[in-house]
Amino acid sequence: MATDCIPQLAFTFQGFRQPVVARFDTPHGSSDGGAVLLKSIDEQLGLSARLAACLVDRRQPGKIQHTIEELVRQRLFSLACGYPDANDSARLAHDPVHKLLLDRDPLDGDALATQPTLSRFENAVDTKSLFRMAEAIADVVIEAQRERRRGRARRITIDLDPTEDATHGQQELAFFNGHYDTWCYLPLTGTIVFDDEPDHFPVCAVLRPGNAPATRGAIGVMKRLIARLREAFPHATLRVRLDGGFSSPEVFAFLESAGVEYLVAMAKNSVLTKRAERLMRKVRARSATTGQTEHRFGATRYRAQTWPRTRRVIVKAEVVRLGTAEPRDNPRFVVTNLSLPPEAVYEIYRGRGDCENRIKELKNGLALDRTSCTRFWANQFRVLLSLSAYVLYVDLRDRARHTGCARAQVSTLRERLVKLGAWVDRSVRRIVLHLPASYPWSSDWRAIAGSVGALVT
């Protein structure tokens, strides 16, 4: 096509006598040139290959144009690059970098799958395949950490946390939840933390109906994680942190039979409130004197009617003052089998709050809550793909530990490292990604590329 025939947009700026013209006329260009970093990580972890191996292809062989592994990678990398829906993926059908991510010739390779193909793919996955995929994701994360740490870890902490996933439409098993005041699903997410490190590594995401209690599925998830972690890190102490929704006799019985350390929040009741009153009087007096929020810590032995024995409960007596509002009592309780001082135990429990930030990353950066399929199991498949994309980004962030992206969230990592304009060229000997010379994060990108195996030539 002649250049003059290409539609263009002309801008008139006061600082220029000539118009500034914009044309979409660069062939073989992509806005996701940095995604090759994610491809390198995926190949090192073997993540997409293991996910594809969990799926059964029931299509007629003579009519197959896109393999299961290609479809998994197309959805996985599309999510990672910020395209959460199947029709988003279809818009990238001729993008040279996205072809490269699927091991296709970036210039002459076949187009990627269309939206109908991807939608059929999502809806064809069965429950056994989903279970195998969930196990594969956990295995990839744990095996990667075992290799990186050479099987050595002093302590591993498991954090489980439910979240709300608002639904819109006629999704299966979406129910109205009065606590969140919306129709929703209630996914259960899980991360692991090594020793006292700040990083949370994602290991599970289980979609649950909107009326599911917090404990639904939790014991099964913990049982599988504990078994895998003990096999990979036989000398590590395992610890579990849970919020108050998990406080049930069955969960406590499981944790004690599993022989792990645990910290589980518990809702206040009349007995615990009475036990905390002595500390609360001291805190009220102190807060009245200072005019500030004050707190103190204590411990008590407590046995609920449904418990077979007494357990240690940490008490945080707190009075909260916010501006000109009236001071408010805020007692908190944590059930634990740790023998550390009360304040130290509560400080450990507070560390689980960071897993809520990981949920925000999953939602805001990788569309964990884009569960818009009609079928429940198709939505579970989407949740696992979002989790898999997060595994890639957590590994990418780990590789960036000595750069300006060391603590960046998913959206920032994508903006700085993945959303990189590229012109793709190919010769007989190599494929070249021409990247902008003025790219502001080039030094960080080079360092990370070296950490994922790129060689300086």
Buried (B, 14 or more C-beta within 10 A) or exposed (E): EEEEEEEEEEEEEEEEEEEEEEEEEEEBBBBBBBBBBBBBBBBEBBBBBBBBBBBEBEBEEEEEEBEBBBBBBBBBBBBBBBBBBBEBBBBBBBBBBBBBBBEBEBBEBBBBBBBEBBBBBBEBBEEEBBEBBBBBBBBBBBBBBBEEBEEEBEBBBBBBBBBBBBBEEEBBBBEEBEEBEBBBBBBBBBBBBBEEEEBBBBBBBBBBBBBBEBBBBBBEBBEBBBEBBBEBBEEBBBBBBBBBBBBBEEBBEBBBEBEBBBBBBBEBEEBBBEBBEEBBEBBBEBBEEEEEBBBBBBBBEBEBEEEEEEBBBBBBBBBBBEEEEEBEBBBBBBBBBBEEEBBEBBEBBEBBEBBEEBBEBBBEBBBBBBBBBEBBBBBBBBBBBBBBBBBBBBBBBBBBEEBBBEEBBBBBBBBBBBBBBBBBBBEEEEEEBEBEEEBEBEEBBEBBBEBBEBEEE
